[in-house]
Amino acid sequence: MYGEKSDRVYLYVHGKCGCKEEGRDFAVLAAPFGWQVLAMDLPEHGVRRGGPEPLDPWHTVPELRSVMDYAREKWRHTALRATSIGAWFSMLAFADAPPERSLFVSPVLDMAGLIETMLGWAGTTAEDLHCRENIPTEFGETLSWQYYQYALSHSTADWPGRTDILYAGKDNLTPRKTVEVFAARPKRTLTVMEEGEHWFHTPEQLAVLERWTIQMLAEEGKQK
């Protein structure tokens, strides 16, 4: 938990290889606008690394719902800041009751499409995945038929929440067309850093992320 007591809170959901402590940098920017920040480690991350729960929708989605239920009991206003796969899990978790606003950075929007891309990287096919059920890859991911079927049957295209997206022009996980189609829906905005990458980590990329975050928070403040 970050920030002084308030009636407003952002739930911070990190991406793969992230941790709850990443929420601290966001909280530094959100605090002047009256927001607290609640961050958690997803399964297999942070203090939960090596734990029994895997990072998959069957475990992660119920956890996120429980944390959001807690937030809604304690704070009058709830919002969401999520990165990469954290955004995908969050959309699955909160589709029936979205937060007041969501800020997504490099969101995974089409998991089934991403798995198909990774199958291509691995030089294999969905048919082979069906036969083998699980395929380890040289780039560290184990592709799962069960996970792929889940992604196919759980589209996030109709996510109803008000959403602002920061996207990188060189994102290798979410195609430009996918994010543009998603952002064309009502209550969604898209900002693109053309020279950015999926992981915002260089000084230039982090500066863009900071400016975008402050702009989004300031716009929210004007509407209160």
N, C-alpha and C positions, 0 to 999 in steps of 0.2 A: 504494500500500500504506500502510495506517495502523495504528498500534498497535505495542506491544512484542511481542517474539517469544512465540508461544503455539502450542498444538496445536489451536486452534480458529479458524476463519475464517468470516466472512460474505462472500459474493459480493454486491456492491451493484450493482444494475442500474437505471439511471435511466429516466425516461420521455421522451416526445418533448419536445424543446427543453431537455432537461437535459444534464448532463455528469458525468464521473467525480468532479469535485471536490465534488459534492453528498454523496458518501460521507463526507466529512470530518465533517459534523455528526452523522451516524449513528455514526461511529467514536468521537466524544467520549462518546457515551452507552454504546457497547458495550464500550469499553476497560475500565471498572471491573469488568465481569463476565467479563473474561478473553478477550475476542474480539479478533482482528485483523479488519481490513476490507480486502478487495481490490475495487477499483472499476475499471471500464473505460469508455471512450467507445464508444457504439454507432456504427455507420456514420452519416455525415452530422452528427455531433455532436462538440462539443469540438474537440480538435486535428484531428479527422478531417473537420471541416466542409469541403466542397468536394472531398472525396476521391472516388475512383471507385466505391466500394461504396455502393449504395443501402440505405436502411433498409427492408428487406423480409425475410420469413422465409427466403428462399433463401440470403441472405448472413448474416443475424444469428443464426439458429439454429445453424448449424455453428460460428460463432465462439464462442458461449456454451458449447457443448459442449467446445470446446478449452480454454477458460479453466477450466471446471469440472474437466476432466481434470487440468489443471495443479494446481488447488487440492487435489484428492484425492491427488495424489502428494506434496504438501508438507505437508499438515495432516491430522491424525487425524480431526477433526470438521469438517464443512462444513454451512453453513446459507445461506439466501438472503434478501435484502431487496430487493424489487423494487417499482417504481412504474408504474402505468398500463400502457402498451403493453409496458413492460419485463417486467411480470408475464406477459403473454400469450406473448411470445417465450420466456420462461424455462420456462413450462409445456410449450411445444412441445419445447424443447431437452432437458428433464430428465424427461420423462414416464416413460421406461424405468428411470431411476435417480434418483429425487428426492432432494434434500438432506434432512438430518435434520429441518430445520424451515424453513418459509418465512413471512416477514412481508410481506404485500402491502398497499400503500397505493393506494387508488383503482384497483384492478386492472381492466384490460379483460378480461372473461371470455368474451364472445361477439363475436368480431370480425365474423362474418358479419352479426349483428344490428346492429352499429355501422355497418357499411357501408350496410345497408338504411336506417338512420336518416339517414345522410348523403345518401343518394339522395333521401330525402324533403326534406331541407333544400335540396337543389339543384333540387327540383322535377322530378325525373326518376324513372325506374324501372329495375329490374333488366333488363327486356327491352331498354330503350334502351342500357343499359350493354353488354349482349351484342352489340348491333349495332355500337356505336361502339368497343368495347374499352377505351377510356380517356376519362374525362370530367373536364376541369378544372372546378373550382368557384370561386365567389367567396370562399369562406372558406379558400382556400389549399390544399385537398387535391385531388389528382388521383385519382379513383376508377378502379380497374382491374378489368376482368372476370376476368383471370387471378388477381389477388389475392383477389377475392371467391370464386372457385371453390376456391382453396386453403383459405380460411377455412371454407367449407362442409364440406370434407372433412377438416378437422383440428380437431375439437371438443376443448375442454379440460375438459368436464364431468366426465370420469372421472379427472382429475388425482389421483394416489394419495398425494401428500405431505401431511404434517401442516402445516396452514396456518392462520394467523391474519390476519384482514383488518380494516383500518380503512377505513371507507366514509363518504362524505359524503352527507347527506340531499338535497343539491341537486346531486348529480352528474348532469351532462347527457349523459354518454357511456355509462354503464352503468345500466340501469334497476334500481330497488329490487327488483323481483321477481326479476330475474336473479341478483343477488348473494345474495338470501335463499335461493333454490333451491340455488345453489352451496354456500352455507355450511351448509346443512342436512345435508350429507353427513358421515359419520364423520371425525373428526380435523380438523375445521374449526371456527373460531370467528369471530364477526362482531361488531365494535364500530362503532356509527354515531354520527357527529357530525351531528346533525340540521341545523344551520345551516352545515355545511361545504360546500365546493365541490370539484369534481374535483381542482383544483390547490390543495393546502393551502399558503397563502401569507400570510394575514393574521396579525397577532400572536396572535389568539385561536385560529386554526386551527393554527398552529405550536405553541402551548402544548399543545393537545390531542394533537397528533402526538407531542410529546416525552413527555408523561405516558404515553400508550399504549405507546410504544417501551420506556420504562423498565419498565413493568409486564410487558410480554412478556419482556424480558431477565431480569428478576428471577424470573419464574416458571420460566424455563429454568434459571436458576442453582440454584433449589431442587431441581430434579430431577436435577442432576449429583451 
